[in-house]
Amino acid sequence: MATMREVAERAGVSAKTVSRVLRNDQYVSDNVRQRVNAAVEELQYVPNMLAVSFRTGRDAAIGVAVPDIGDPFFARIVHAVEVEARRAQTAVIVTSLGYDPEHEQPAVEALLKRQVLGLVFCPVSRDHSYLAPWLPRTPMVFVDRAPTKLTADSVIEDDFGGAHLATTHLVQHGHRRIAFVGDTNQAPTTMHRLQGYRQALADAEIPFDERLVYLGETDADTIDHALIAFRGFPEPASAVFSSNARCTLAVYPGLQRLGGDGLALVSFGDFPMAASLDPSVTVIDQDPTAVGRFAAERLFARMDSPGRRLRRRTVLPVSLIERESCAQPVGTSRSPSRHQRTTRVAPRSRRPA
């Protein structure tokens, strides 16, 4: 069986360059890539990943840690990372953290103790200083939420700008009493979206009413009580901005159960069946596939250049997909109009750091 050294000699390059070609490093020239691939084919070379593990003391794999692999948003991020890792002939080890911050550190450290080559990580805690001893040896890229008390690469969405766009869209549909629903006040994503919502109201000269903000559990009974409260004020809410898809999956059936005049709805985050519901749900599309792909590319670049010290935060734009629920309230029985329109928004400079 051919070795990597023999492939390198046949192609006239170093073994390190062969490794970079096999990982699909974008910075390898086309000429070198063609010579290496030709040598691999001629010699029928198969990378020995077990030998790599023995030689380096590290798994020939990267880790991915997200709150919930069953969540459609995180599932698409994981899939995108797996696609990029497959191109780099690297395995992926995935772990689900849950949403309890106390469980994050032991779960992540258990993964890092596997000696993975790198880590794509969506955190749930608010202190990541425990990762400082690991960072010099294990490249990390945070997704969806930037790290705190740690300097590391991150790829996040424009939470502030997306929430501002969603709220402004409801205002443009004539709504002035817009409720905000979130499942926690601990996640920075939720807080940035709440800030974007408040700024959109201020820009429209609509007074902020804290009674229209719900942050808490999303079980059926609790959400029903919150929705009933929104509609029971002397000036009742006419619309809801849901801060993530998990909340929307609780709010939407709640609005259907209550019926009556219904409430308009915009969700931060698309989800399966959102376009098929009646009425279909207007959403802020985070494009988790782009997030996962970008994070994986950044991670592999960091792995190829371990001495690079500059850490970068990248904010990806989001877009609004207009469907029916912003104009036809959920819970009503009017005939749907079945339309969809997308509006993209670039990251807003006023987004909190």
C-alpha positions as CSV (number, residue, x, y, z in Angstrom):
1,M,0.0,0.0,0.0
2,A,1.3,3.4,-1.0
3,T,2.3,6.0,1.7
4,M,1.8,9.7,1.9
5,R,5.6,10.2,1.4
6,E,5.5,8.2,-1.8
7,V,2.6,10.3,-3.1
8,A,4.6,13.4,-2.2
9,E,7.6,12.2,-4.1
10,R,5.5,11.3,-7.1
11,A,3.9,14.7,-7.1
12,G,7.1,16.6,-6.3
13,V,5.7,18.2,-3.2
14,S,6.0,17.8,0.6
15,A,4.0,15.4,2.7
16,K,2.4,18.4,4.4
17,T,1.2,19.7,1.0
18,V,-0.3,16.3,0.2
19,S,-2.2,16.5,3.5
20,R,-3.5,19.9,2.7
21,V,-4.7,18.8,-0.7
22,L,-6.5,15.8,0.9
23,R,-8.2,18.2,3.3
24,N,-9.3,20.3,0.3
25,D,-7.4,23.3,1.6
26,Q,-8.6,26.3,-0.6
27,Y,-5.1,27.9,-0.5
28,V,-3.4,25.1,-2.5
29,S,-2.8,26.1,-6.1
30,D,-4.7,24.3,-8.9
31,N,-1.5,23.0,-10.4
32,V,-0.3,21.4,-7.2
33,R,-3.7,20.0,-6.5
34,Q,-3.9,18.4,-9.9
35,R,-0.4,16.8,-9.4
36,V,-1.2,15.5,-6.0
37,N,-4.6,14.1,-7.1
38,A,-3.0,12.4,-10.1
39,A,-0.3,10.8,-7.8
40,V,-3.0,9.6,-5.4
41,E,-4.9,8.0,-8.2
42,E,-1.8,6.4,-9.8
43,L,-0.6,5.0,-6.5
44,Q,-4.2,4.2,-5.3
45,Y,-3.3,5.9,-2.0
46,V,-5.8,5.6,0.9
47,P,-5.1,7.8,3.9
48,N,-4.4,5.8,7.1
49,M,-6.4,7.8,9.7
50,L,-5.5,5.4,12.4
51,A,-1.8,6.1,11.7
52,V,-2.5,9.8,11.9
53,S,-4.1,9.3,15.3
54,F,-1.1,7.3,16.6
55,R,1.4,9.8,15.2
56,T,-0.3,13.0,16.4
57,G,-2.0,11.6,19.6
58,R,-5.2,13.2,18.3
59,D,-8.4,11.8,16.8
60,A,-8.7,12.4,13.0
61,A,-11.9,14.1,13.7
62,I,-13.4,17.4,14.7
63,G,-16.1,17.9,17.3
64,V,-19.4,19.7,17.1
65,A,-21.3,20.7,20.2
66,V,-24.8,22.2,20.0
67,P,-27.7,22.6,22.5
68,D,-30.0,20.2,20.7
69,I,-29.3,18.1,17.6
70,G,-33.0,17.6,17.2
71,D,-33.6,21.3,16.7
72,P,-34.0,21.9,13.0
73,F,-31.7,25.0,13.2
74,F,-28.8,23.1,14.9
75,A,-29.4,20.0,12.8
76,R,-28.8,22.0,9.6
77,I,-25.6,23.5,11.1
78,V,-24.3,20.0,12.0
79,H,-25.1,18.7,8.5
80,A,-23.3,21.6,6.9
81,V,-20.2,21.0,9.0
82,E,-20.4,17.3,8.1
83,V,-20.4,18.1,4.4
84,E,-17.3,20.3,4.7
85,A,-15.6,17.7,6.9
86,R,-16.4,15.0,4.4
87,R,-14.6,17.0,1.7
88,A,-11.6,17.2,4.0
89,Q,-11.8,13.5,4.8
90,T,-12.3,14.2,8.4
91,A,-14.8,12.5,10.8
92,V,-17.2,14.5,12.9
93,I,-18.1,13.7,16.6
94,V,-21.4,15.4,17.6
95,T,-22.6,16.0,21.1
96,S,-25.9,17.6,22.4
97,L,-25.4,20.0,25.3
98,G,-29.0,20.6,26.4
99,Y,-30.0,24.1,27.6
100,D,-28.8,23.9,31.2
101,P,-25.6,26.1,31.4
102,E,-24.4,23.8,34.2
103,H,-24.1,20.9,31.8
104,E,-22.0,22.7,29.2
105,Q,-18.5,22.5,30.7
106,P,-18.4,18.7,31.5
107,A,-20.0,17.9,28.1
108,V,-17.6,20.0,26.1
109,E,-14.5,18.9,28.1
110,A,-15.5,15.3,27.6
111,L,-15.4,15.9,23.8
112,L,-12.1,17.8,24.0
113,K,-10.5,15.0,26.0
114,R,-11.1,12.9,22.9
115,Q,-8.2,15.0,21.4
116,V,-10.3,16.2,18.5
117,L,-8.6,18.3,15.9
118,G,-11.0,21.2,16.3
119,L,-14.4,22.2,17.7
120,V,-17.5,23.9,16.3
121,F,-19.4,25.0,19.3
122,C,-22.8,26.7,20.1
123,P,-22.6,27.6,23.8
124,V,-25.4,27.8,26.3
125,S,-23.4,29.2,29.3
126,R,-22.2,32.8,29.8
127,D,-18.6,32.1,30.9
128,H,-16.2,30.3,28.5
129,S,-13.0,31.1,30.4
130,Y,-12.7,27.3,31.2
131,L,-11.8,26.8,27.5
132,A,-8.7,29.0,27.7
133,P,-6.3,26.1,28.5
134,W,-7.6,24.1,25.5
135,L,-7.6,26.9,22.9
136,P,-3.9,27.1,22.1
137,R,-3.9,23.4,21.1
138,T,-7.5,23.0,19.8
139,P,-8.9,25.5,17.3
140,M,-12.5,26.5,18.0
141,V,-15.2,28.4,16.2
142,F,-18.3,29.5,18.0
143,V,-21.6,29.6,16.1
144,D,-24.9,31.4,16.8
145,R,-23.5,32.9,20.0
146,A,-20.1,34.6,20.5
147,P,-18.0,33.5,23.5
148,T,-17.8,35.5,26.7
149,K,-14.6,35.8,28.8
150,L,-12.7,34.2,26.0
151,T,-11.3,35.4,22.7
152,A,-12.1,33.0,19.9
153,D,-13.5,32.9,16.3
154,S,-17.2,33.2,16.1
155,V,-19.8,33.1,13.3
156,I,-23.2,34.6,14.3
157,E,-26.3,35.9,12.7
158,D,-27.5,39.5,12.8
159,D,-29.9,39.0,15.8
160,F,-30.5,42.7,16.3
161,G,-31.0,43.6,12.7
162,G,-33.3,40.6,12.1
163,A,-35.5,41.4,15.0
164,H,-35.6,45.1,13.9
165,L,-36.7,43.9,10.4
166,A,-39.4,41.6,11.7
167,T,-40.9,44.2,14.0
168,T,-40.7,46.9,11.4
169,H,-42.5,44.5,9.0
170,L,-45.3,44.1,11.4
171,V,-45.5,47.9,11.9
172,Q,-45.8,48.3,8.2
173,H,-48.8,45.9,8.3
174,G,-50.5,48.4,10.6
175,H,-49.7,46.8,14.0
176,R,-48.8,49.0,16.9
177,R,-49.4,46.6,19.7
178,I,-46.8,43.9,19.1
179,A,-45.9,41.3,21.7
180,F,-42.5,39.7,22.1
181,V,-42.2,36.0,23.1
182,G,-38.9,34.4,24.2
183,D,-38.0,31.2,26.1
184,T,-35.2,32.7,28.2
185,N,-33.6,35.9,29.4
186,Q,-30.2,34.2,29.7
187,A,-29.3,33.7,26.0
188,P,-27.5,36.7,24.4
189,T,-29.3,35.9,21.1
190,T,-32.7,36.5,22.8
191,M,-31.5,39.7,24.4
192,H,-30.1,41.1,21.2
193,R,-33.4,40.3,19.5
194,L,-35.4,42.0,22.3
195,Q,-33.1,45.0,21.8
196,G,-33.8,45.0,18.0
197,Y,-37.6,44.7,18.7
198,R,-37.4,47.7,21.1
199,Q,-35.4,49.8,18.7
200,A,-37.9,49.1,15.9
201,L,-40.7,50.3,18.1
202,A,-38.8,53.4,19.0
203,D,-38.0,54.1,15.4
204,A,-41.7,53.9,14.6
205,E,-42.5,56.1,17.7
206,I,-44.4,53.3,19.3
207,P,-44.2,53.3,23.2
208,F,-42.6,50.1,24.6
209,D,-44.9,48.2,26.9
210,E,-43.1,45.7,29.1
211,R,-46.4,43.8,29.6
212,L,-46.2,42.7,26.0
213,V,-42.9,40.9,26.6
214,Y,-43.0,37.3,27.7
215,L,-39.8,35.4,28.6
216,G,-40.2,31.9,30.2
217,E,-41.4,28.4,29.7
218,T,-43.1,27.4,26.4
219,D,-45.4,24.6,27.6
220,A,-49.0,24.8,26.2
221,D,-50.7,26.0,29.4
222,T,-48.1,28.8,30.0
223,I,-48.1,30.0,26.5
224,D,-51.9,30.0,26.4
225,H,-52.0,32.2,29.5
226,A,-49.5,34.6,28.0
227,L,-51.5,34.9,24.7
228,I,-54.7,35.4,26.6
229,A,-53.0,38.2,28.6
230,F,-51.8,39.9,25.4
231,R,-55.3,39.9,24.1
232,G,-56.9,40.9,27.3
233,F,-55.4,44.4,27.7
234,P,-57.6,47.5,27.1
235,E,-55.4,48.0,24.1
236,P,-54.8,44.3,23.1
237,A,-51.9,43.0,21.1
238,S,-52.6,42.4,17.4
239,A,-49.3,40.7,16.6
240,V,-46.6,38.5,18.1
241,F,-42.9,38.5,17.3
242,S,-41.5,35.1,18.4
243,S,-37.8,35.2,19.1
244,N,-36.9,31.7,17.9
245,A,-38.4,28.7,16.1
246,R,-38.8,26.7,19.4
247,C,-41.1,29.5,20.7
248,T,-43.0,29.7,17.4
249,L,-43.8,25.9,17.6
250,A,-45.5,26.7,20.9
251,V,-47.1,30.0,20.0
252,Y,-48.6,28.9,16.7
253,P,-50.8,26.0,18.1
254,G,-51.6,28.3,21.1
255,L,-53.1,30.9,18.7
256,Q,-55.0,28.2,16.9
257,R,-56.5,26.9,20.2
258,L,-57.6,30.4,21.2
259,G,-59.2,31.2,17.8
260,G,-61.2,34.4,17.8
261,D,-59.7,37.3,16.0
262,G,-56.3,35.7,16.0
263,L,-52.9,37.4,16.1
264,A,-50.4,38.1,13.3
265,L,-47.1,36.3,13.7
266,V,-43.5,36.6,12.6
267,S,-40.9,34.0,13.7
268,F,-37.2,34.6,14.1
269,G,-36.1,31.3,12.5
270,D,-37.6,29.1,9.8
271,F,-38.6,25.6,10.5
272,P,-40.0,22.5,8.6
273,M,-43.6,22.9,7.7
274,A,-43.6,26.7,8.3
275,A,-44.4,27.3,4.6
276,S,-47.1,24.6,4.6
277,L,-49.2,25.7,7.6
278,D,-52.4,27.6,7.1
279,P,-51.7,30.4,7.4
280,S,-48.0,29.9,6.5
281,V,-45.5,31.6,8.8
282,T,-43.6,34.7,8.0
283,V,-40.0,34.1,9.2
284,I,-36.6,35.7,9.6
285,D,-34.4,33.1,7.8
286,Q,-31.0,32.6,9.6
287,D,-29.7,30.3,6.9
288,P,-28.1,27.7,9.3
289,T,-26.5,25.9,6.3
290,A,-24.4,29.0,5.6
291,V,-23.5,29.4,9.2
292,G,-22.3,25.8,9.5
293,R,-20.4,25.9,6.2
294,F,-18.7,29.2,7.1
295,A,-17.8,27.9,10.6
296,A,-16.3,24.7,9.2
297,E,-14.3,26.6,6.6
298,R,-13.0,28.9,9.3
299,L,-12.1,25.9,11.5
300,F,-10.2,24.1,8.8
301,A,-8.3,27.3,7.9
302,R,-7.4,27.7,11.6
303,M,-6.2,24.1,11.7
304,D,-4.0,24.7,8.7
305,S,-2.5,27.8,10.3
306,P,-2.3,27.1,14.0
307,G,0.1,30.0,14.7
308,R,-2.4,32.6,13.5
309,R,-3.4,34.6,16.6
310,L,-6.0,37.0,15.2
311,R,-9.5,35.9,16.2
312,R,-12.4,37.1,14.2
313,R,-16.2,37.6,14.7
314,T,-18.2,37.3,11.6
315,V,-21.9,38.5,11.5
316,L,-23.9,36.9,8.7
317,P,-26.9,38.7,7.3
318,V,-30.4,37.4,7.7
319,S,-33.5,37.8,5.5
320,L,-37.3,38.0,6.0
321,I,-39.4,35.5,4.1
322,E,-42.9,37.0,3.9
323,R,-45.7,34.4,3.9
324,E,-49.2,34.8,5.3
325,S,-49.1,35.0,9.1
326,C,-48.0,38.7,9.1
327,A,-51.2,39.7,7.3
328,Q,-53.6,36.9,8.0
329,P,-53.7,36.3,11.8
330,V,-53.2,32.8,13.1
331,G,-56.5,31.4,14.4
332,T,-58.7,33.0,11.8
333,S,-60.4,31.0,9.1
334,R,-60.0,33.3,6.1
335,S,-58.8,31.8,2.9
336,P,-55.1,32.0,2.5
337,S,-53.5,34.1,-0.3
338,R,-50.4,31.8,-0.7
339,H,-47.6,34.1,-1.4
340,Q,-43.9,34.3,-0.4
341,R,-41.5,37.1,-0.7
342,T,-37.9,37.5,0.6
343,T,-36.3,40.7,1.9
344,R,-32.6,40.6,2.9
345,V,-31.1,42.8,5.5
346,A,-27.4,43.4,6.0
347,P,-26.0,43.4,9.6
348,R,-26.9,46.6,11.3
349,S,-24.1,48.8,12.7
350,R,-26.1,49.5,15.9
351,R,-26.2,45.8,16.9
352,P,-24.8,45.4,20.4
353,A,-21.3,43.9,20.6
